[in-house]
Amino acid sequence: MVMTKGLTTDAGDAARHARYGALPERIRFEEMTEEVEAAPDGGANSYSPEGS
């Protein structure tokens, strides 16, 4: 496959691009994660197998 300035010369590549289009934009790692504060009581109300 030879690519020149974004244009493809292969018929298979052209057919795939026509069918599926371009790849989605990349998502940065910082946008994939979310920070949440821990419980204010330090987890005192968390699950306890002995107490259930």
N, C-alpha and C positions, 0 to 999 in steps of 0.2 A: 504494500500500500504506500502510495506516495502522496504526501499532503503538501500543498503549496498555498501559503497565506490563507489557511482555513478552508480552502476548496479541496474536495476529494476528487480523485481521478478514477477510483474504482467504482464500478456500477453497483456492486454489493454494498459498499459504504453509502452510496447515495440512496439506495433503496431502504437501508436500515435507518438512515437519518430521516427520510420522508415518513417512515412508519412510526418511529419512536421519538423523533425530535432530538433535542439537545439534552444533556444531563442537567439535573437541577443544580442550583448554586450550592457551593460548599457552605456548611454550617460550622462556625468556629466552635472550639471546645467550650469557651466561656459561655456561649449561648446555649449549650446543651445541659449545663449544670445549674442548679438552683440552690442557694444557701437558705437554710431555715434555722431559726433559733431553736435551741433545745428547750425542753419544758422548764419553766422557772423554778420548779420544786426539785430539780435535779433528778427527775425520774422516779420519785418516791411512789407515784401512782402507776408504775409500770406493771406488767403481768408477772405474777408470782405463782409457780406451779404448786407450792405448798399451801398457798392461801385459797386456791380454787377448789 
